[in-house]
Amino acid sequence: MIEKENKKRPNPTDIHVGSRIRMRRNMLGMSQEKLGEHLGITFQQIQKYEKGTNRVGASRLQAIASILDVPVSFFFADAPGVETAQPSGMSEGKTPFVVDFINTGEGLQLNRAFARISDPKIRRRIIDLVKALAAEDSE
């Protein structure tokens, strides 16, 4: 009985990889349907990958990485049980808050708008502004 229960629950790494696929797809403003078209599969299959219900095979993950313009390692960043040489500094407790933030409407809007700014000086000034506002908020 215990083995059957474990088979019904997605593996935490599969869930993490799926959430990273969803995050990057959303960052690019790409629909599940469009990603599925690029891969020759249905949007339902993309949904299953993103939920971790279905495991993504190595060749399919390579294709997804190519379409989403990230290295394969992107999908494993901050994965559960994966030790890294350097702590990412991007997590509170066990939940990577950056991933949670980027998956919100505000996070997506901010990320997309910031990515459209091509002038590095303006980008730096925006970062400085946000840091200053965050410091004021914590006082």
KEPA-531686 format. One record per residue: x, y, z of N, C-alpha, C in turn; residue in three letters. Coordinates in steps of 0.001 Angstrom, whole numbers, plus 524288, in hexadecimal, padded with zeros to 5 digits. Layout:
! residues N
XYZXYZXYZALA
...
! end
This chain:
! residues 139
8032D7FB4B8000080000800008000080354804EF80000MET
8077D8050A8030580AB8809B18035380D1B80AEB7FE03ILE
80ECE806DC7FB238111B807C67F5F880D2980A4C7F248GLU
8083D8089A7F2708044780AE27EF098035C8109B7F05BLYS
8035F811EA7F56D80298817527F7038070381ABF7F4FAGLU
80BCD818E97F52A8104681BEB7F3548102181CBB7ED75ASN
80E15818F97EA9180DE1819777E4E0809F681D9A7E32CLYS
8060581EAC7E65D8021C8228B7E4FA8040E828147E5E7LYS
807C5828BD7E95C809E582DE67EA8A80E7082F1D7E6EAARG
80E4C833B77E45A812B2835197E0F1817BE835BF7E416PRO
81C0B834857E1A982128835297E4088223683B017E4C8ASN
8246983C8B7E948825748421A7EA36828EB8449D7E5FFPRO
82C93841BA7E3E382FE1843E47DFC082CB7844CD7DAD0THR
8292D841327D989825D3841EB7D4F08224C846B07D59BASP
820578477A7DA5781D1384C057DB798204F850FF7DAD3ILE
82518850E57DCD58287F855787DC76829D1856C47D6C4HIS
82B5F852D37D3C882CA1853A87CE3E827DB855DB7CB6EVAL
82352853BA7CC8281E83855A97CA1B81D6185B4B7CB7FGLY
81E4985CB37D06A81D47862197D2088211A865DA7CF63SER
825EB8640E7CE80829C5867517CBCE8285F867E67C602ARG
8263B863C27C3A88245E864227BE3982002868357BDFCILE
81C3B867CE7C191817D186B797C1B1819C4871117C28EARG
81D6A871C27C64A81F65876F47C762821E5879627C28FMET
8255C876727C00182815878977BB7282450879967B6ECARG
820A2876037B61681CC2876B17B1F0819A287BA97B2F2ARG
8180287C7F7B7D181510881347B92F8185E8861E7B8ABASN
81D5D885BD7BA16820D488A407B98A8212088C027B3D8MET
820E3888467B05182126889757AABF81BD488ACD7A86BLEU
817B588A447AB908127188B517A9978108F8873B7A5C9GLY
8128B8827C7A64F8112887E367A2BF80CD787ADF7A533MET
809098796F7A221804CE876197A40C80682870617A41ASER
803B186D3D7A711804AA867987A715803CC865687A19FGLN
7FFE38677079EFD7FEB186598799B18033C866A6795F6GLU
8057D86B5D79652809D486CC4792DC80E9C8695F793F4LYS
80FD886878798EC814428651579A3B8133E85F9079835LEU
80E7485DBB798DD80D0885896796E280D9F8582D790FCGLY
80C1785C5278E2E80CA985C61788778126385BD8786EAGLU
815C985EBA7899C81B6385E6E7887381D7E858E67894AHIS
81B3A8562C78D1981D18850EA78E7281A2184C9678B94LEU
815DE84DFF788FF812AB84A157865580F5D846E278A14GLY
80DCD8494978E7580A7B846A8792518060184A44793CFILE
8024784840796C37FDBB84B57798477FEE684EC079D01THR
7FBA0852CB79DB17FC3E8561E7A2447FB0E853127A741PHE
7F7D484EFA7A6D37F6B484BBA7AB677FBA8849017AD53GLN
7FEF78475A7A9A4803E2844E47AB2280769848DF7ADD7GLN
8076C84DB17ABED80A75851D57AE778086F852A27B406ILE
80351852A37B4B580100853277B9EB802F884ED97BD87GLN
8031D84A1F7BB92804EA845B37BEC180AAC8464B7C02FLYS
80DDF848267BC8B813638492D7BDC3813CF84D567C1FDTYR
810DD851917C15C81142855F57C4F680F59854917CA71GLU
80BB08510D7CAE6809CF84F567D00880D5084B257D264LYS
810C2848DD7CF2D8140F844A37D10E8116783F5D7D0C5GLY
80CB183F3D7CE93809C183A5D7CE0B80C8B8369F7CA60THR
80E95838C17C611811AE835B07C25E8174F8378F7C28DASN
81AD2833EF7C29F8206F835207C2B482235836BA7BD3CARG
8259283AA67BCFD827A783C827B80582C99839717B6CCVAL
82CA9836E37B25183149833F37B0AC835C4837977AF39GLY
83A718357E7AF1583F238389D7AE1E83EED83B757A8DBALA
83D8B838C07A4B483D7683B4679F8E8392F83F6779F45SER
834C783E5D7A1C1830808422F7A1D083218846F37A509ARG
834CC8461F7A96C8368C84A797ACA583A8384DCD7A9A7LEU
83DDA84B437A6AC841A584E1F7A36583EC38518079F6CGLN
83AAE84F5D79D0D8379C8525279936834CF856E579BD0ALA
8329E856057A06B82FF685A317A34C833D985E857A4A6ILE
8387985D067A66D83C84860D97A7C283DE28642B7A2FCALA
83E4E861B879E8983F908647B799BA83B3F8685479845SER
8366E8669579883831F6869E87972B8318686E7C79AF7ILE
8326786D7279FF8831E8871887A3F7836F1874A27A4BBLEU
83AF3873437A1AB83FE48761E7A19D8428F8765A7A6F4ASP
842FB871D27A96B845D08714A7AE5B8490486C447AE2EVAL
84D2986BEA7B15D84FF6866ED7B1AA84CA8862F37B4ACPRO
84D8C85E027B3C284A98859E47B67684B2385A7E7BC5EVAL
84FAF85C357BE1A850A185CD47C3BE84CD9860AE7C647SER
84A9C864357C334846CB867F77C53D84256865347C80APHE
840AD860CC7C5FB83C2985E057C81E83D4985B687CD57PHE
8424A85AD37CEA8843C0858377D37F845AD85BF27D7B2PHE
845F9861037D684847BE864D97DA5A84428864BB7DF18ALA
846778644C7E3AD843A98641C7E8B28401085F627E933ASP
8412385B407E64583DE5856867E69083E83853F57EBE5ALA
83A66851677EDC883AC584EC57F2DB83EC984A607F2AFPRO
8421D84A3A7F699845FF8460C7F6F384AC5846D17F393GLY
84B1684B417F0C684F9784C517ED778531C850217F055VAL
857D184E637F18885B96851B87F43685E81854EE7F02FGLU
85F46859F07F1568624985D487EDDA8672085F257F0B4THR
86B1D860877EDBB86FFB8625F7F00686F298678A7F2D7ALA
86BAF86AD37F0BF86A9986FDB7F323864D7870187F485GLN
8638E871FC7F92385E06872C17FA4585BE78770A7F6BEPRO
85724876637F4F9854F687A1B7F1408538687F427F3C7SER
8526387F337F8C9850B9883F77FB5384B5A885AD7F986GLY
848A4882467F6DD8439F883B27F4A283F1E880C77F727MET
83FD887EDB7FBDC83B8A87BF17FE2183AB287D73803CFSER
835D987D14805568345D87DC880AC58323E8788680C75GLU
834C58760D8101F83328870D48119E8342A86D2280D27GLY
8303586A0680BCC830DD8663C8079782E858681B80279LYS
82B9886C718027E8290486E4A7FDC282C2B872A67FB43THR
82DD9871EE7F66B83099876377F3D182CC687AAD7F2C4PRO
82D4D87EF27F5AB82975883257F532829BF885F57F000PHE
82E2E885D67ED6682E96888567E84A82B08885817E466VAL
82B1F8805A7E487827C187D497E10C8221187E767E241VAL
820B087E9B7E73F81B4787FC67E8B5819B8885337E6D7ASP
81D3B889077E77381C0D88E5A7E5CF81B6C88EBB7DFE3PHE
81EF388C557DCFF81EB188CAB7D747819CC88A037D52EILE
817B8886487D80C812FA883AC7D65780E09886CE7D780ASN
80E8E88B567DA2E80A0088EB57DB1680951892647D679THR
804C0894A87D616803C3898797D1F38077389D1D7D24DGLY
8083D89F1B7D70C80BC88A3967D7BF8115B8A2307D642GLU
8130689D987D7DB8185789BE17D6A08193989B6D7D0CCGLY
8156E899347CE0E815DA898B57C85F815FA89E0C7C5B9LEU
8127B8A18C7C76B812608A6C37C514817868A99F7C5F8GLN
819728A96D7CABE81E558AC167CC05822DA8A9D17C8E3LEU
8231C8A4B17C898827548A21E7C5C28272E8A36D7BFF2ASN
8229E8A3327BD9E822288A45A7B805823898AA047B6DCARG
821908AD9A7BA17822B08B3237B936828818B43B7B9E3ALA
82AE18B20B7BDF0830728B2DE7BEF0833B78B0AE7BA75PHE
8322E8AC2A7B8698351C8A9B27B421834F58AD007AF27ALA
830EE8B03A7AE848308A8B38C7A9E0834058B85E7AA2BARG
8361E8B97E7AEC4839958BE0C7AF5E83F048BC757AD91ILE
840D48BEE07A95E845DC8BD4D7A72484A7D8C04D7A95FSER
849928C4DD7AB8184DD58C81B7AD8C84F918C61F7B2EDASP
854778C42A7B36F856478C20C7B86B856678C6217BCD4PRO
857328CB147BB7D8573C8CF257BF86851C78CFD97C1E7LYS
84DE08CFA97BE9E848838D02A7C08C8471C8CB657C3D6ILE
848B48C6CD7C211847B38C2097C51F84A218C2827CA8EARG
84EFD8C4577CACA851B98C4F57CFC784ED28C8CF7D343ARG
84CE58CD217D0FA84A0F8D10E7D409844F58CED37D62CARG
8426D8CB8A7D32483D968C9117D4FE83EC98C5687D988ILE
842F28C26D7D9128447E8BEEC7DD5C845A88C2117E23FILE
8488A8C65B7E1A8849C18C9BB7E61D844C98CBF27E88BASP
841128CD8A7E54183C1E8CF9F7E729839258CB7D7EA4ELEU
838CE8C6CD7E82E835F68C29A7EADE838918C14F7F013VAL
83DBE8C1257F0278408D8C0287F51083F768C4737F90BLYS
83F798C94F7F74683E688CDB07FAD8838DE8CD617FCF9ALA
8351C8CC2D7F99E82FB48CBAB7FB5D82F078C7227FF29LEU
831BB8C2DB7FE25831738BE55801A0833E68BFA2806EFALA
838218C2A1806F083AA08C42B80BD98370E8C7C180EFDALA
834618CB6580C62830AA8CEDC80F0382C438CBBC8117CGLU
82A7F8C7D480EB18262B8C49E810788278A8C1838155CASP
82C828BFF6815CE82E258BCBA81A4182F668BFF181F24SER
82FBA8C50B81E888310C8C86B8230482C7D8C95D82694GLU
! end
